[in-house]
Amino acid sequence: MEDFWSEVAEEWALLWGWSPDPARDVLLAETGVRPGTRVLDVGCGSGELLARASALGASTAGVDSAPGMVAVARRTAPGADVRVADAQALPWPAAVVDVVLAVNALHLADDPDAALAEMLRVTRAGGRVGVAQWAEAGRNDLEAVERAVALAHGEDDVGRDDPHLDTLLREAGLEDVRDGVVAVVWHAPDDATLVRAALLGEDAEGRAATAGAVLAAAAPYRTDGGGYRFVDAVRWAVATVPSR
């Protein structure tokens, strides 16, 4: 999986990297990030959250298991300390950050509970943990396209489950849990961009074979200008690390 994300890192940043920005902004606000706050982004991808935290004056660090993503993140947020590492083995000592965040990343870990435990380990007592993830089936327009791609590939049509992030943080022993849902909008200016994004990582032959299914599924979301607009939902939750 790391190789896949490295291979698609440049296109991912261009086509998808900005899409969860509203959720990122909610996490930064809810965790109180300000000048001097030490922020760690786990599963930082192409570095958009790091750039937004840096713009607030935070001291930023990030980690991703895909070297290609780390290379892009270092360009996106040049002042951040971005490292290649597994979320389950963060290369920092205990209690060294004020805020640790993970956006659409925790569920990709081999052991999400172990990854969350690592996030807590590196956060100081009284610090904040914030997580966000795509909401459950039925709340995302893009599911229509995802379903079409899955069926075209002969895969089971499995919708997203409710991530229950608030429960996850409470069961990890965190306090003062707050959570909510934020709407995010993803748009493609034309057919070609939509197909590239929906079939990220596929070669020209694969895109040609599945493009028709993608465009048919996306037809209800076509705009008058010939592009596409999808409204999706991201669940978020933040909590406080108790005194140890």
Secondary structure, 3 states (H helix, E strand, C coil): CHHHHHHCHHHHHHHCCCCCHHHHHHHHHHCCCCCCCEEEEECCCCCHHHHHHHHCCCEEEEEECCHHHHHHHHHHCCCCEEEECCCCCCCCCCCCEEEEEEECCHHHCCCHHHHHHHHHHCEEEEEEEEEEEECCCCCCCCHHHHHHHHHHCCCCCCCCCCCCHHHHHHHCCCEEEEEEEEEEEEEECCHHHHHHHHCCCCCHHHHHHHHHHHHHHHHHHECCCCCEEEEEEEEEEEEECCCC
